[in-house]
């Protein structure tokens, strides 16, 4: 398992330009430079990124490129292209009270932004909010997920090479270190991706300083299949969304509400689609990812074993390999599988 260097476990807050007020707010040319540097980082270190993602999640190269690298590049390119129009002041409607004034909205950076990344897409869910924060002229503290140590170590090594420490720094640590970071420092904005439980804790801590937050939380993602649906196409799309990243996507199809007239047809099509996706199965297939760790694997297996439903597709698992076969369970609405993500 990759380990993060200890030097990256602390942040020099006094070094940030938004605190010292040196060369802040950043000019548009400086913001564009930062975005281009990140774009360069993703291009030059593409293989290292894919290797780190494989170590953490057994993520196949095509998924790493599509969902992590290229998605992040696209976001950076969007901000580079539209930077001027996004930060220009916008004229607003005049009221009777302001009829004689020049009315406009001026966009100003908030200051110091904390970005708490997630383990399921450890590059994308750092890079996308980072692009927006830098484009807006903010300074940033990045907190990669400790559950994806190889990717966190890579970001800790690369970010200082491509971004000045007065603009962006990386902080590493587990729940206790992160809680101390939040309690000991005042941020101007917090961006978090993860569970609702942790989101509540972050929001409670942010409320002490009236710090605005953006919480991108998990949940159950239903799919409804009507009797009129194209079942082969529907099954293919659902299975693609569920097998991507081994199902570890917050908006992956979580459960299906299926019209009884097409239910059996749908189940059979799911079996057929999985066979076409993975003719030799998924357990020893490098094109199928793994769960993030053994604890998460065991948690899902326990949920599966406690279910009163009927396994219709899949069901096999291997804790030591962090593997669970793509599984379809027929359940009632009050089943234990319907209560957690």
GIBEL-V577087 format. One record per backbone hydrogen bond with DSSP energy under -0.5 kcal/mol. CO is the residue of the C=O (numbers start at 1). NH is the residue of the N-H. If there is no record, write none. Layout:
BEGIN
<<CO NH> <CO NH>>
END
This chain:
BEGIN
<<5 8> <6 9> <7 10> <8 172> <11 13> <12 15> <13 16> <16 19> <16 20> <17 21> <17 22> <21 23> <21 24> <27 31> <28 32> <29 33> <30 34> <31 35> <32 36> <33 37> <34 38> <35 39> <36 40> <37 41> <38 42> <39 43> <40 44> <41 45> <43 46> <45 49> <46 50> <47 51> <48 52> <49 53> <50 54> <51 55> <52 56> <53 57> <53 59> <54 58> <57 290> <60 64> <61 65> <62 66> <63 67> <64 68> <64 69> <65 70> <68 72> <69 73> <70 74> <71 75> <72 76> <73 77> <74 78> <75 79> <76 80> <77 81> <78 82> <79 83> <80 83> <82 86> <83 87> <84 88> <87 107> <90 105> <95 98> <96 99> <98 101> <101 103> <103 92> <104 106> <105 90> <106 108> <111 113> <111 139> <112 188> <112 189> <113 115> <113 141> <114 116> <114 191> <115 117> <115 143> <116 193> <119 122> <121 125> <123 126> <123 127> <124 128> <126 130> <127 131> <128 132> <129 133> <130 134> <131 135> <132 136> <133 138> <134 137> <137 26> <139 113> <140 142> <140 169> <141 115> <142 171> <143 117> <145 148> <148 152> <149 153> <150 154> <151 155> <152 156> <153 157> <154 158> <155 159> <158 161> <158 162> <159 163> <164 167> <164 168> <166 17> <167 140> <169 142> <174 178> <175 179> <176 180> <177 181> <178 182> <179 183> <180 184> <181 185> <185 187> <188 212> <189 114> <190 192> <190 214> <191 116> <192 216> <194 218> <195 199> <196 200> <197 201> <198 202> <199 203> <200 204> <201 205> <202 206> <203 207> <204 208> <205 208> <206 209> <206 211> <207 210> <212 190> <214 192> <214 216> <215 217> <216 194> <220 222> <221 254> <221 255> <223 225> <223 257> <224 226> <225 259> <226 229> <229 231> <230 234> <231 235> <232 236> <233 237> <234 238> <235 239> <236 240> <237 241> <238 242> <239 243> <240 244> <243 246> <244 247> <245 248> <247 249> <249 252> <255 223> <256 258> <257 225> <259 262> <259 263> <262 266> <263 267> <264 268> <265 269> <266 270> <267 271> <268 272> <269 273> <270 274> <271 275> <272 276> <273 277> <274 278> <278 281> <282 285> <284 286> <285 288> <293 297> <294 298> <295 299> <296 300> <297 301> <298 302> <299 303> <300 304> <301 305> <302 306> <303 307> <304 307> <309 311> <310 312> <310 330> <313 328> <316 325> <318 323> <319 322> <322 291> <323 318> <328 312> <328 313> <329 331> <330 310> <332 335> <335 338> <336 339> <336 340>>
END
